[in-house]
Amino acid sequence: MGLTMSAIKDISQRISLKMLRYFYAVAQERHFARAAQKLNISSSPLSAQIKELESLIGSPLFIRSTRTVELTSIGQLLFEECHSIFRVIDSSISKVVSASRTQQETLNVGLISSFFWAGLGEVLRSFKDIFPKYDFKIFEMTPEMQKEALDKKVIDIGLSRFADTINIAPFISEQLMEDPMIVVVSSQHKFKDRKLVSIEELVSEEFVFMQRQDSASSKLILDTFLVHGHHINVGQEVFEPNTLMSIVATSSMISIVPTSFSFHKWSNVHFIRLKENIPAHLCALYDYNNSNPVLDAFITHTKHRLNLP
């Protein structure tokens, strides 16, 4: 005989979000100790929550042995339902948080740190001077982190390079400033006195690049060389732009970087214009449906300030 609606409602009210989160972690890890570590709790409260959840549902959720933890058929069903439950909850919370930012006239901005070398610091200061009632919060994020944060409505706008704007649906991008790639070498390099170089002249050089997993620009450079029929000799990949510039300054390795890198003061390096055009333009990524009034003002102001002579 099936449960009454009253009984089902009572069970659903007694099943907490914490129980479901704990269950989901174990289901993902297939291991209680690893799940407890992931949740930053001890195994005892984790096991207690799972047992209570199983009692409320009226069925075992896991098949436990000394070495493995597997889902029962009911556990598998709950695991699949948790995908929908968490997606709805996360989406709803994101909408509320986003609406709160809109109401408070606050903009959350995700960015890569090298934007400050292009003059973003001055842009932010002047924006605050012109729009004193608007506020913004800055979060340093890789481009991939920005897209994830946009999807979850943690940020309103992401600031990335041109290469990171390719295939970004459902988001849109807008160019804020032209920033073509240039070559950077040490002050002892054979090209140190050159004003212009071509890809053909660089094929025998050893390069240092930003990690390709975090920088679509690095992949764009490699692809451009391939289009011209050449492979790049990548000697090292790094996580931070400062590290890249330090390696160039103290070794024979060279790199290809946005022109805005040259706006910063560096020691023992020389920048050279690249004959071929490889774009690294500064771009904004955002959701077209974002109704935050600060967003349009920020984009318009940033485009104007970054393109001043």
Backbone torsions as a table, in degrees:
resi	resn	phi	psi	omega
1	MET	NA	131.7	-176.6
2	GLY	-72.6	162.4	178.1
3	LEU	-74.6	148.4	174.7
4	THR	-75.6	160.9	177.8
5	MET	-59.3	-35.2	179.2
6	SER	-64.3	-41.3	-179.8
7	ALA	-68.3	-41.3	178.7
8	ILE	-63.2	-42.1	179.0
9	LYS	-62.7	-39.3	179.4
10	ASP	-63.7	-42.7	179.3
11	ILE	-64.4	-46.2	-177.7
12	SER	-62.8	-32.8	179.1
13	GLN	-73.1	-26.7	-178.3
14	ARG	-88.1	-18.0	176.1
15	ILE	-82.7	115.1	-176.6
16	SER	-89.4	160.5	176.3
17	LEU	-63.3	-33.2	178.0
18	LYS	-60.8	-44.0	178.4
19	MET	-57.4	-45.4	-177.9
20	LEU	-67.2	-39.7	178.1
21	ARG	-63.6	-42.4	179.6
22	TYR	-64.7	-45.9	177.8
23	PHE	-58.7	-44.4	-176.6
24	TYR	-62.3	-39.7	179.1
25	ALA	-63.8	-43.6	178.6
26	VAL	-66.0	-40.6	179.5
27	ALA	-63.0	-36.0	178.3
28	GLN	-72.2	-45.2	-175.1
29	GLU	-81.1	-24.5	-173.7
30	ARG	55.6	34.4	-176.7
31	HIS	-164.1	124.0	-175.9
32	PHE	-67.8	-43.6	-177.3
33	ALA	-64.7	-43.0	179.2
34	ARG	-66.6	-38.6	178.5
35	ALA	-64.3	-40.9	178.7
36	ALA	-62.9	-40.9	178.2
37	GLN	-64.4	-41.7	178.7
38	LYS	-62.4	-37.3	-179.8
39	LEU	-84.5	-6.1	-178.9
40	ASN	61.3	42.3	176.7
41	ILE	-134.1	171.5	175.6
42	SER	-85.1	166.6	-177.1
43	SER	-68.0	-30.4	-174.9
44	SER	-61.1	-54.1	178.6
45	PRO	-65.1	-29.1	177.2
46	LEU	-64.5	-49.6	179.5
47	SER	-61.4	-38.6	-179.4
48	ALA	-64.1	-41.3	179.2
49	GLN	-66.2	-40.5	179.6
50	ILE	-65.4	-42.4	179.5
51	LYS	-62.6	-40.9	179.2
52	GLU	-66.4	-39.3	178.3
53	LEU	-64.0	-44.4	178.3
54	GLU	-62.1	-37.0	179.2
55	SER	-65.9	-41.6	-179.4
56	LEU	-68.4	-40.1	-179.5
57	ILE	-75.2	-29.3	178.4
58	GLY	86.3	24.4	-178.2
59	SER	-159.9	145.8	173.9
60	PRO	-63.5	143.7	179.0
61	LEU	-105.1	-21.5	-178.3
62	PHE	-130.9	147.9	169.0
63	ILE	-102.1	111.7	-174.2
64	ARG	-100.8	137.0	170.7
65	SER	-134.4	-179.3	-177.3
66	THR	-66.4	-24.4	-175.6
67	ARG	-116.0	-29.4	-172.7
68	THR	-127.6	158.6	173.5
69	VAL	-129.5	118.8	-179.9
70	GLU	-121.5	154.2	178.7
71	LEU	-80.2	140.2	168.7
72	THR	-77.4	175.5	178.1
73	SER	-62.6	-37.7	177.2
74	ILE	-69.7	-38.3	177.1
75	GLY	-62.6	-40.5	178.4
76	GLN	-63.5	-40.4	178.6
77	LEU	-63.6	-43.9	179.4
78	LEU	-65.5	-38.3	178.7
79	PHE	-59.2	-44.0	179.2
80	GLU	-67.3	-38.9	178.9
81	GLU	-68.0	-30.6	179.1
82	CYS	-62.5	-32.8	176.4
83	HIS	-55.5	-48.8	-178.6
84	SER	-68.8	-42.5	-178.7
85	ILE	-59.7	-50.0	-177.1
86	PHE	-69.1	-35.7	178.6
87	ARG	-63.4	-42.8	179.0
88	VAL	-66.0	-45.0	-179.3
89	ILE	-63.0	-48.2	-178.5
90	ASP	-62.5	-41.1	179.3
91	SER	-64.0	-43.1	-179.1
92	SER	-65.3	-44.9	178.9
93	ILE	-63.5	-40.4	179.4
94	SER	-60.8	-41.3	179.6
95	LYS	-63.2	-41.2	-179.4
96	VAL	-66.6	-44.8	-179.7
97	VAL	-63.7	-42.5	178.8
98	SER	-62.9	-42.1	178.3
99	ALA	-63.5	-36.2	178.6
100	SER	-64.1	-41.9	178.2
101	ARG	-63.3	-41.5	179.2
102	THR	-61.1	-44.8	-179.0
103	GLN	-64.5	-37.4	-178.2
104	GLN	-87.8	0.6	178.9
105	GLU	57.5	50.0	178.7
106	THR	-118.9	139.3	179.7
107	LEU	-117.3	126.9	175.0
108	ASN	-96.1	122.3	-173.9
109	VAL	-116.5	122.9	172.0
110	GLY	-100.1	136.2	-175.6
111	LEU	-150.6	161.8	169.4
112	ILE	-92.6	142.1	-170.1
113	SER	-61.5	-28.8	-176.5
114	SER	-65.8	-12.0	176.3
115	PHE	-62.0	-27.4	-179.8
116	PHE	-68.4	-27.2	176.6
117	TRP	-70.1	-19.4	178.9
118	ALA	-89.5	0.4	177.6
119	GLY	104.1	16.4	-177.8
120	LEU	-64.1	-32.2	179.7
121	GLY	-58.0	-43.8	178.3
122	GLU	-68.0	-36.0	177.4
123	VAL	-60.1	-46.3	-178.8
124	LEU	-65.1	-40.6	179.2
125	ARG	-64.4	-45.1	-178.0
126	SER	-70.1	-33.2	177.1
127	PHE	-62.1	-43.3	-179.9
128	LYS	-66.9	-33.7	178.1
129	ASP	-67.5	-41.0	-177.1
130	ILE	-78.2	-35.6	-178.3
131	PHE	-121.3	70.5	-175.3
132	PRO	-62.1	-24.6	-178.5
133	LYS	-80.9	-15.3	178.3
134	TYR	-88.5	147.9	178.1
135	ASP	-128.8	158.5	176.4
136	PHE	-145.1	153.5	176.3
137	LYS	-123.3	135.4	-174.3
138	ILE	-106.1	132.7	177.8
139	PHE	-129.3	120.9	176.7
140	GLU	-77.2	122.2	-176.0
141	MET	-144.7	147.0	169.8
142	THR	-68.4	160.5	178.4
143	PRO	-55.0	-40.3	180.0
144	GLU	-66.4	-38.0	176.5
145	MET	-64.7	-36.9	178.8
146	GLN	-61.9	-44.8	-178.7
147	LYS	-63.6	-39.9	178.0
148	GLU	-65.9	-41.3	-180.0
149	ALA	-67.9	-34.8	175.6
150	LEU	-65.0	-41.9	-179.4
151	ASP	-62.6	-37.2	-179.2
152	LYS	-90.3	2.2	179.1
153	LYS	61.9	28.5	174.5
154	VAL	-75.5	-35.0	175.0
155	ILE	-121.8	160.1	178.5
156	ASP	-96.5	-26.0	-175.6
157	ILE	-150.9	141.7	174.0
158	GLY	-114.3	144.7	178.9
159	LEU	-117.0	111.5	-174.8
160	SER	-139.1	-177.8	179.3
161	ARG	-89.4	165.5	-178.3
162	PHE	-50.5	-46.6	-175.5
163	ALA	-61.1	-24.9	-179.4
164	ASP	-83.7	-0.4	179.8
165	THR	-99.2	2.0	-179.8
166	ILE	-82.7	130.1	179.5
167	ASN	56.8	60.6	-177.2
168	ILE	-112.4	11.0	178.8
169	ALA	-51.8	139.3	12.6
170	PRO	-90.7	10.0	-179.3
171	PHE	-85.8	167.4	176.3
172	ILE	-123.7	162.7	-180.0
173	SER	-127.3	158.0	178.6
174	GLU	-144.6	128.5	-179.1
175	GLN	-72.5	131.9	179.8
176	LEU	-101.7	-33.9	-177.1
177	MET	-158.8	136.8	173.5
178	GLU	-69.4	138.8	-177.1
179	ASP	-156.2	73.4	-177.8
180	PRO	-67.0	156.5	178.8
181	MET	-72.3	146.7	173.6
182	ILE	-135.1	167.3	-179.6
183	VAL	-95.3	142.0	175.3
184	VAL	-126.6	132.2	-180.0
185	VAL	-132.8	167.1	176.5
186	SER	-75.1	163.6	-179.2
187	SER	-72.4	-5.0	176.1
188	GLN	-104.3	-2.1	-176.3
189	HIS	-71.4	153.4	-178.0
190	LYS	-63.4	-20.6	179.3
191	PHE	-93.8	8.4	-170.7
192	LYS	-59.0	-23.0	-178.7
193	ASP	-103.6	4.7	-178.8
194	ARG	-79.3	148.4	175.5
195	LYS	-101.0	-25.6	-176.3
196	LEU	-148.1	136.3	174.6
197	VAL	-135.1	160.5	178.8
198	SER	-115.3	164.8	177.4
199	ILE	-57.1	-39.9	-179.1
200	GLU	-56.4	-33.9	-177.4
201	GLU	-80.6	-10.1	-173.8
202	LEU	-104.4	-3.7	-170.5
203	VAL	-64.4	-24.4	-179.1
204	SER	-92.8	-0.8	-177.4
205	GLU	-83.3	156.5	174.3
206	GLU	-99.0	133.0	-172.4
207	PHE	-112.4	152.5	166.9
208	VAL	-118.0	133.5	-177.2
209	PHE	-132.5	164.3	168.8
210	MET	-68.2	149.4	179.6
211	GLN	-52.8	126.9	-177.9
212	ARG	-63.5	-27.7	180.0
213	GLN	-68.0	-22.0	179.8
214	ASP	-110.6	-10.0	-174.6
215	SER	-131.7	107.1	175.3
216	ALA	-67.8	-22.8	179.2
217	SER	-63.9	-38.5	178.3
218	SER	-61.2	-43.9	178.9
219	LYS	-65.0	-37.8	178.8
220	LEU	-62.2	-40.1	178.6
221	ILE	-63.7	-47.6	179.6
222	LEU	-60.8	-41.0	179.6
223	ASP	-65.9	-36.5	178.7
224	THR	-64.7	-41.2	176.7
225	PHE	-62.9	-39.5	179.5
226	LEU	-63.9	-38.8	177.5
227	VAL	-59.5	-33.1	178.5
228	HIS	-87.9	6.0	174.6
229	GLY	87.0	21.4	-176.0
230	HIS	-132.5	145.6	171.5
231	HIS	-98.4	145.7	178.0
232	ILE	-94.5	137.9	174.4
233	ASN	-86.9	99.2	-178.4
234	VAL	-90.7	108.3	-178.4
235	GLY	-83.4	-28.2	-177.2
236	GLN	-159.1	148.1	173.4
237	GLU	-125.0	139.5	-174.9
238	VAL	-129.4	167.2	-178.4
239	PHE	-94.8	-30.1	-173.0
240	GLU	-114.8	137.8	177.2
241	PRO	-58.4	-36.7	178.9
242	ASN	-61.4	-38.7	178.4
243	THR	-65.3	-42.5	178.4
244	LEU	-57.6	-47.9	-177.4
245	MET	-66.2	-35.6	178.6
246	SER	-66.4	-39.0	178.8
247	ILE	-65.8	-43.2	177.3
248	VAL	-59.9	-43.4	-176.3
249	ALA	-66.3	-24.5	-172.6
250	THR	-117.9	13.9	-178.9
251	SER	-146.2	-177.5	177.2
252	SER	-90.1	-3.7	178.9
253	MET	-72.4	149.5	178.4
254	ILE	-120.8	175.5	176.9
255	SER	-150.6	169.6	174.1
256	ILE	-121.4	122.2	-171.2
257	VAL	-135.9	164.1	175.1
258	PRO	-61.9	148.3	178.4
259	THR	-56.0	-34.4	-177.9
260	SER	-61.9	-18.6	175.2
261	PHE	-61.9	-30.5	-177.9
262	SER	-74.0	-11.6	178.4
263	PHE	-73.8	-18.6	179.8
264	HIS	-87.7	152.5	179.4
265	LYS	-83.8	118.3	178.0
266	TRP	-124.0	152.8	176.6
267	SER	-103.9	141.9	171.5
268	ASN	64.1	31.9	174.0
269	VAL	-132.9	159.5	179.8
270	HIS	-136.3	132.8	-179.3
271	PHE	-101.5	138.6	-176.4
272	ILE	-130.9	133.5	178.7
273	ARG	-67.0	139.2	179.7
274	LEU	-96.4	130.0	-176.6
275	LYS	-61.0	-44.3	179.7
276	GLU	-81.3	146.2	-178.5
277	ASN	-90.1	118.3	172.8
278	ILE	-123.4	109.3	-174.5
279	PRO	-73.0	140.6	173.1
280	ALA	-135.1	31.5	-172.0
281	HIS	-54.9	145.5	175.7
282	LEU	-77.4	126.0	-174.4
283	CYS	-130.9	154.2	174.5
284	ALA	-103.6	135.8	174.2
285	LEU	-114.0	132.8	179.8
286	TYR	-161.7	169.2	178.4
287	ASP	-90.4	124.2	-178.2
288	TYR	-57.8	-28.7	-177.3
289	ASN	-86.8	2.0	178.1
290	ASN	-68.1	121.0	-175.5
291	SER	-98.2	9.8	-179.9
292	ASN	-61.9	119.8	-176.6
293	PRO	-65.7	-20.0	-179.4
294	VAL	-74.0	-25.5	-174.5
295	LEU	-60.9	-52.5	-179.1
296	ASP	-61.2	-42.3	-179.7
297	ALA	-62.7	-40.7	-178.4
298	PHE	-67.4	-44.7	-179.3
299	ILE	-64.3	-46.4	-179.9
300	THR	-61.3	-45.4	-179.1
301	HIS	-65.1	-43.1	-177.8
302	THR	-65.1	-43.5	178.0
303	LYS	-59.7	-42.7	-178.8
304	HIS	-65.7	-47.1	-175.3
305	ARG	-70.3	-40.2	-177.3
306	LEU	-73.1	-18.7	-179.8
307	ASN	-102.3	10.3	174.6
308	LEU	-68.1	144.6	179.2
309	PRO	-60.8	NA	NA
